[in-house]
Structure formats: C-alpha cells, structure tokens
C-alpha cells in the first residue's frame, strides 16, 4: 500500500509517499480501505518528533481519523462486514491506503455524509464529547468558551454545544474567522489580536472553557470563569507551566482538568464510541451539524496540508483524499 511516512523529525517536507506492507489485523480488529483521512494538529506535533505513537501503532505514519470501507474483519468481529462504510478514530497510521483499528472504534458514516466529510469527524467529535460534555459537564443554558473557535475542534464544539442548548463564546485570530463562527451558531467572538477576552467576557462570565492554549491564558481563564466553573485543557500550545492562585480557585469552586485521547485504553475508546453513536450521530443525521471542510489534498500532497495547518489560515478541517472512487 501507499502511505505517507515521516522520514525524519522536521518541517512539512519530511513527509514522503512510500510503499509499505498492508497492516495485519487481530481477531477483534477490522482492516479499513481508506478513502479519506483528516489532518489534525497532533499530526504536526508527531511530524516534529514531539508526539510519539503508542506501542503497536506505526511510529512513522501519522493520521488519527479516517473514513472508508471495511476490507476485512477479524474472526471475532460481529458488528461489521466487508463493504460497510465507516469512519474511525485511530491511534495512528491514517495517512495510508489501509489502516487497522479495533472494531469497537468504528462508527457508520452518517446518512448524507460523503467520505471526506466523515473523515473530518472522529478526532474532533471524540475530543469535544469527552472533554466538553463528559469532563466539562456542559449543561443546557450554560455558557461555553472555546479558544480557537475556527479550528477543527472549535467548529465541532460550537455546533455540538448549540445542539444541546448551550451558549457559545469563542476567541479567534481574525474577524473573518469570527464571522464564520457566528454563522455556525456561536453567540459572540473576540478577536484576541484586538481585544482581551477576559475583559470582553467579564460581565457575562462562562461556565466551561475548552482550552488548547495553555499557560498564556491560564490566569485569564480563571478570571472569567463563573462560580462552579470548569476549565478543561486539551493542549498547551503556549506553555505548559502556569502560576495558580489557589484562593481564587477555592473561592469560585473551580474544577481544572484535562486529557489526551490517543493513549487511552481501547475499552475507554469503545465506550466513548458507543456513547457518541447514541447521542451525537442522531444530531449529525438530523442536519444539525455541518462539516466544515476548508481544503482537501491528495495523499501525496500531505506536506502541503501540513504547511496549511501550521499557517493557521484555515477555517474548519483539512482532509487528505486517499481514494476518490465513490
């Protein structure tokens, strides 16, 4: 099979198209013939040598989400059959013509979605559901603040939070991105290059913050959270180490947490998949969620997709088209 390989840690140019053996699969796994693969920020971190793959996952083939058809099933797999159209969260290896994943981490492609749109879902939907709704316990009528509102995570968080009856504020790097977030349902945006979000949202306050910035925003996050607020980290792009005013946290009874998804055990991902299938997929199929695909690239141009990702010029998702056969 053809696969995109990280030839050495470095810039986008280190991504090379190579021939690799088709992966073998265990009794509980399926082999997916990949039609499209989503591009995500962790793929960039892996390419730079800062986000190693878990044991048992191809160490040099990035890619955390795919859509395609089932090419083969392990002997213990009962819920899928060859030819089924699925999308899946994978721990790596998605930038390839074939990938292996535990059968319990697959979901049917939502009705009305094509392969490209379906490939844009798993990594962001799983991350948002796990962190905003499970860890952050976002409830209807509460307010969610999402940093990076026009990112793949952002456009997913906006739409899911609105579908479940919450109010959504976002921070973005341009008014163009802010306008796009408003079109997706966000109630308000702050262009962080022109305005301090903590001052802008001071009168409203927020109940839950989904943060991928890290230390640079930490104190202002605490400042803008309401009593009983929840701060959830999914990245720390602007620093890992922050100063914590413990008394502020105590007075507001703030909960601070965070998580990573890639290294979680299969049982957790299987349970998360089941819950998303039951609670989120009906929203997808009811037309309450719009996939936002900024640009697609053929597999061999993965280096261009990474360059675009690092430019932060995109709004929504970037997807690699591996096989454009319908």
C-alpha positions, 0 to 999 in steps of 0.5 A, a space after each residue: 500500500 501507499 502511505 505517507 511516512 515521516 522520514 525524519 523529525 522536521 518541517 512539512 517536507 519530511 513527509 514522503 509517499 512510500 510503499 509499505 506492507 498492508 497492516 495485519 489485523 487481530 481477531 477483534 480488529 477490522 482492516 479499513 480501505 481508506 478513502 479519506 483521512 483528516 489532518 489534525 494538529 497532533 499530526 504536526 506535533 508527531 511530524 516534529 518528533 514531539 508526539 510519539 505513537 503508542 506501542 503497536 501503532 506505526 511510529 512513522 505514519 501519522 493520521 488519527 481519523 479516517 473514513 472508508 470501507 471495511 476490507 476485512 474483519 477479524 474472526 471475532 468481529 460481529 458488528 461489521 462486514 466487508 463493504 460497510 462504510 465507516 469512519 474511525 478514530 485511530 491511534 495512528 497510521 491514517 495517512 495510508 491506503 489501509 489502516 487497522 483499528 479495533 472494531 469497537 472504534 468504528 462508527 457508520 458514516 452518517 446518512 448524507 455524509 460523503 467520505 471526506 466529510 466523515 473523515 473530518 469527524 472522529 478526532 474532533 467529535 471524540 475530543 469535544 464529547 469527552 472533554 466538553 460534555 463528559 469532563 466539562 459537564 456542559 449543561 443546557 443554558 450554560 455558557 461555553 468558551 472555546 479558544 480557537 473557535 475556527 479550528 477543527 475542534 472549535 467548529 465541532 464544539 460550537 455546533 455540538 454545544 448549540 445542539 444541546 442548548 448551550 451558549 457559545 463564546 469563542 476567541 479567534 485570530 481574525 474577524 473573518 474567522 469570527 464571522 464564520 463562527 457566528 454563522 455556525 451558531 456561536 453567540 459572540 467572538 473576540 478577536 484576541 489580536 484586538 481585544 482581551 477576552 477576559 475583559 470582553 467576557 467579564 460581565 457575562 462570565 462562562 461556565 466551561 472553557 475548552 482550552 488548547 492554549 495553555 499557560 498564556 491564558 491560564 490566569 485569564 481563564 480563571 478570571 472569567 470563569 463563573 462560580 462552579 466553573 470548569 476549565 478543561 485543557 486539551 493542549 498547551 500550545 503556549 506553555 505548559 507551566 502556569 502560576 495558580 492562585 489557589 484562593 481564587 480557585 477555592 473561592 469560585 469552586 473551580 474544577 481544572 482538568 484535562 486529557 489526551 485521547 490517543 493513549 487511552 485504553 481501547 475499552 475507554 475508546 469503545 465506550 466513548 464510541 458507543 456513547 457518541 453513536 447514541 447521542 451525537 450521530 442522531 444530531 449529525 443525521 438530523 442536519 444539525 451539524 455541518 462539516 466544515 471542510 476548508 481544503 482537501 489534498 491528495 495523499 501525496 500532497 500531505 506536506 502541503 496540508 501540513 504547511 496549511 495547518 501550521 499557517 493557521 489560515 484555515 477555517 474548519 478541517 483539512 482532509 487528505 483524499 486517499 481514494 476518490 472512487 465513490 
